[in-house]
């Protein structure tokens, strides 16, 4: 269920956003941030923005659409002698896709300017917002980023670090925040570590990003993951790390490995591509299929499909071709338009499929509408049998931590047995990977992950 299917088909289980930060006085921080946002584009396509500090003032450029659609605005920052910048690409979960919700957000308060970029979702955000509104706060957006900015402004300390220490215990949910002032770059990761965030070094200066693939793009070296509950302060004096929140249970979103993250990223010391390939191998051991050929759904399922084929001893073929030049149909409001988007973006290779028993390996089934269309597409292309294998367990619960998911009733895995799902999709056989197989492939014990969408065990 890669990004293109999510855009043109089911439009859910979408990652909230990607963030990047750099503190590098005397360097072209706007261009570096732009390149990094290109690398994080898969994490959000509704808007893109950069906030840049020149040491005296914070400048902001942002707008709806892809990074490439904001280049003219971003180039306006090239002539500013910046010392630090933060960037953001957005897919909305909390807050709709209105232009004012584009990030970073830039606010002025009595101690100066504050730019905020956020990845995740506060589960108590609505409660905090209502409380602040009753006390007289006026909100311009519907985002959690503005909410925390209001809290920081109201807390009263003259330095941002002290204000954040006072505010963060009131925030419940999944978050990775970047804050930029005139002279500081600060990041905070929630105490469960649900959303990823990494620290790197570029030409002797520090950088932060949602995924390590952004470091590769700009030629930076990854140092480590930002720890759950950790605050990092970067300024002209260097870097300081402060553990600001106690860690009771780590809960990295396991869907980062299944399909959110880019395959060339490393998270928690594990390479995403290799984890996905191992998911496919374990899926083949648990759910083999009597077939002629194996194929994957571009792009996130390709590694799992190749691992499945290697393990089971069947040839692996590219049987679906993606049209990479179609626009961003995910913003189309109607289901009919999204349905057409699938047909525009994916086309079967008839000569590979015709007369064959085909195993399609995909990373997940959410509503099942896209899976059914894929199966129908393969049968129309002449497949003799179509078998579906899923490199994760059934999705049975919605996510409240920054992922856009449907309700319980809309999830095909909620209160349905596998055989019922198989019949609804119209596939010859259907097999899911077990919880144990998924965890073994990820290389970390269950206590390190949030698996609420598969289990209903919500860590927060």
N, C-alpha and C positions, 0 to 999 in steps of 0.2 A: 504494500500500500504506500508507494512512494509519493513524493510531493506532487508529481503531475497527476496522479490519480486522485489525490486528496483535493487538488484544485478543481479538477474537472468532474470528479465523481462524488464521493461521499462527504467531502469538506468537513472532516472532523479528525480528532486525534492530531491536530496540528500543533506544532511547537509554538510557544508564545512569541519569543523574540530572541535576538542575539545582541550581545553588547561587547564593546571594545573600549579600552582606555589606554592612554599613553602619557607619560610625563617625561619630556625630552626637550629642555630649553635649548633654543638655537637650532632646532631641527624642523623639518617640514612636517609637523605633526598632522596637518589636515590631509595631506596626500597619503601618509601612512595609514591614517584612520580610514580613508576612503578605500584603499586597497584591502584592508582587513575586513571592512563591511562587505565587499564583494565575496570574500571567502565565507562569510556568515550568512549570505543571502538566503540559503535554504531554510534558515530559521524564522524568516519573516519577510513577506513581500507586500504588505499593505502600505508601509511607509519607511522612510529612511531619514536619518538626521545626524548632524554633528554639532556639538558644542565645543568651542575652542576658547582657551584663556590666553591672553597676551601678557598676563602678569598684573594688569590693572583692570581689565574688563573681560567679561565672558561674552562671546559672540555665538549666535545660533543660526544654523541653516538647516531646514528640514522641509519635508513635503510628502505627499502621497506617492505610492508607486515604488519601483525598484531603485536600487542605488544608481543605476545608469540613467534613470530619469531625473536624478537630482544633481548630476554632475555640474551643470551650469551654476547651481547655487553653491555647491561645495568648492568650486574653483574660486569663488569670491573670497574664500578664506585663505587661499594660497598667498595672497599679498600681505597677510597679517603675520607678524613675527610671534608665533605662538610658542607657549612653553608646555602646554598640556591640552589634551582633548579627550572627549568621550564620544562614542558613536553608537547608533542603535538601528536595528532593523526590526520591524514589528509585525506580528500577527496578533490580532486582538482576541483576548478571552475576557478579561475584566475591562469594561469600557468598550464601546462599539468602535467602528472604523472611521469615525468622524476625523476630519483633518486636524482639529485641535488636540486630538489624542495622540498625534504623532510625537515621538520622543527623539532626543532628550527634551525634557521640560526645563525651562529657564525661568527662575523666579527671583525677584529682588526683595530683600527684607532688611531689617535694620543693621545687620552685620555684613551686608554686601550682596553678592550674587550667588545663586546656587543652581547648578544644572544637575538633573537627575535622570538616570537611565536604569531601567528595571527589567528583569526577566523573572516571571513567576506569577504568583497570585496570593493575596492575603485572604485567608478564610474568614477573618473578622473585619475585613475592610469596610463592609457596609455598616456594621455597628459603629466603628470608629468615625466614619464619615457623618453618620447621623448625630453623633455626640458633638462633633466639631461644628456642624451646621447649627445646632441648638445654641452653641456658645457664640455664634456670630460669624463663623468662617464662610467665605464665599468661594465656591469651586468653579473653575473654568473648564475642567475636563472631568471625565469619569474614570480616571486611571488611579491605580494605587500609588504611582509615582508622585502625583500631586498630593495625595493624602499624606505620605511621609514627609514631604516638604513642608506642609502645614504644621505637622507635629514638631518638626525640627525648629521651625520659626517660632513656635509658641513656647518651646521649652525654656528659652531664656538665656542659655549660655552663649558667650561671645565666640567660643571656638566650636567648630562643627563636631569635632571628636567627642567633646563632652556632651553635646546635645544628643548625638546618636547613642551614646551609652545610656542616656536617660530614656530615649524613645524606643529603642529596639526591643526591650522586654515586653512592650505592649503589642508588638506585631506577631501574629500567629499565621503561619502559612509557609509557602515555598518562595524564596526570593534570592536573587543575586542582584545587588544594587551597586551602581557606580555613582559617585558624587564628585562634582567638579566645582571648586571655588576659584577665586582669582589666583591662588597660590598653592592649592592642594588638590590631589586626586586621592579619593578614598573609596575602597570597596568593602562590602559586607556580604557574607554568605549566611544563609539561615542555619540554625543549629542542627538541622537534619541533613543539610547538603543535598536537597532534592534537585535543585537546578545546578548544572555544572558551571564552574568558573576556574580558570587557570591563570597562573602567574608566569611571565616570561621575561626575557631580557633581549633588548634590541640596541645594538651599537652602544652598549654600556648603560642604557636606560631601561626602566621597567615598563612592562606592558601587561595588560590584563585582557582576557577574552573568554567568551563562552566556550570556545573549542580551540584546541591546539592547531587546527588546520589554518587558523588566521595567522598564527606565528610562522608557519611554513611559508605562507604567501608573502609576508613582509621580510622574511629572512631573520626571524627572531628565534631564540632558543628557549624551549620550555624549561622552566625551573621546577615547578610542582603545581599540584592542584591547590587552590585556596581551601583551607580546612573549614568544615562546618563550624559555625559560630565564631569565625575569625573576622577581625577587621584589619585591613592593611591601609596604612597611611603613607602616601608618597609625596615628598616635596623636595625642595632644594637641599635639604639635609640628608636625604636618602629615604630608606624604607624602614618602617616600623610595623611590627605585627602585634596585635593586641587580641587575646581571646576575650570576647565581650559577652558571649552567651554560653551557658553550660550545654554540653552535648550529652543527651540521654539516649538517643537512638539515631544512628545514621540511616538515611533513607534516600540514596540516590535513585532517581527515576530510572528503572531498568529499561524503559522504552528508548532511552538515549542509545543503548546498545542495539536494540532491536531495529530501530529505523530513524530516530530523530537526527542523530549526529552524522556528520560526514564520515565515510569509511576510512579516510586518512587521518582522523583525529584519534588521540589517545586520551582515555578517561580512566582515572584511578589506576594508572599503570597498564591498562589493557588497550590494545589496538582494536578499534571498532570493526574493521574489516575481518580480522582474524576471529573475533568473537562471533560475528555473523556466520562465518564459514563453519565454525564449530557447532553453532546452532543447527545448521543444515546437516552436519554429520550425525549429530545425536538424533535429529528428527528421522533420518534414514534408518537408524537402528531401532527406534521405537515404532515408526510407522512406515515400513517398507511398502512398495507398490509394485505390482506385476505390470510393467509397461515397457515401452520401446525407447522413450526419450524423456529428458528432464529439461525444463526451462524455468526461468524466473521472471518476475514482474519488474521491469525497470523502475527505479534503480536500486533501491535498498534491499531487494530480495535476491539480487544476482549472486552475492557471495554465498548466501544460504543455499541457493539452488546448486551452485557449483560444488559445495561441500556435500550436499545430498547425493548428487550424481557420482562423485568420487567414491563415497562410502558404499553406495548400493551397486556400483559397477555398471552404470548406464551412461550413454553418451549425453553430454550437456550441449544444448543448442540455444541460440538466440532466436526465439520464436515470436517475440514481440518487438516491434520497432517503434521508438518514440520520436514523434515530431517535436524537435526542440525549438521550433520557431513560431509556436502558437502563443498568443498573449495570455495574460493572467486571468483565466476564466474563473478562478476561485471567487472573484468578487461579484460574479453574476448571481442575482438573488433567487432565481427560480430553479427548481430541480430539473426541469426540462433542459434549460441551458447548460446545467452542470452535466447532464447525461450526454449531450452532444459533445461536451468538452472531452469526455473519455474517448469517444470515437475519433475526434480530431487528433488526439495526442498519442494514441496507441493503435497500431495496425499489425495484424498477424502475418507471419511469413508462411504463406499457404503451402509451399513446397516442402517445408520442414514439418508441417503438421499433418498434411493430407494422408489419410489411411493409417495414421499412427495412434498408438496408445500413449497419451501424453500426461506427464506429471507436471503440474504447475505448482511451483513453490512460491508462497507469498509470506509476508511477515506477520500479518494479522487479518482478522475479519472483524469489522465493527458493526455496521448495519447489515452488511451482506449484499447491498445493491451493486457495488462495483464488482464483487466476486461473481455474482450471477451474470453480469454483462460480459465479463471475461470468459466465463465458461461458454456462454452462448456464442461469443465471437469465435472461439476455438472450434465448436461444433460446426458453425457455418463455414469455417475454413477447411472442413473435411476431416477433422479428427475422428478416429474410430471410438476412442474412449478418452475421457478427461478425468484425471484424478487430481485432487487438490490437497496439498500438504502445507501446513501453517507452522512457521518456525517460532511460535510462541503459544501459550495456552489460550483458551477462549477468553475474550474480553467480556466480563460480566458486570462491571461497575463503572460509573462515570468518574472522571478525575476532577478534583477541585483545586489543583495545585499549579495551574497555569497551562493546562492542556485543554483544547476545545473538544469536548466530547458530548454526545447526545445523552438523553435521559436513559434511565434503566429500561423503560419500555421500548425504546428505539434500538437498543443493543440486541443483536440477534443471538448473542450468547447468554442473555439473561433468561433464566428459567426455560432453556431449551436444551435438549439432549443433542449429542453430535449427530445422530441419525436424522433428527428432525431438521437440523441445520443443513445437512447434506441434501435432503429432499428439497428444501426450499431453494437452495442454490442451483440444484439440478446437475450435480456432479456425480460421477460413478462411485467414487469413494472419497472420504474426507478424513484427515488425520491431523491432530494437533500435537505439538511438543508438550511434554509434561512440565510441571513446575520444577521438578528436580533436574530434568535435562536442561532447562533454561538456566538455572542457577549454576550448574556445573560448567556450562559453556561460558558464562560470564566470569568464572574464575574467582568469585567471592561468595561468602556465605550469605544466607538469606537476610541476616541482620544488617547487611550493608545496603539494602535496596528498599525502595518503595515499590510494591507490587499490588497496590490497592485495586487497580483496574482488573487484575486477574483473580484477586482473592477477597476483596472487600475489607481487608485489614488496613485501615487508614492510619498512618503514623502520627498525624497531627489532628 
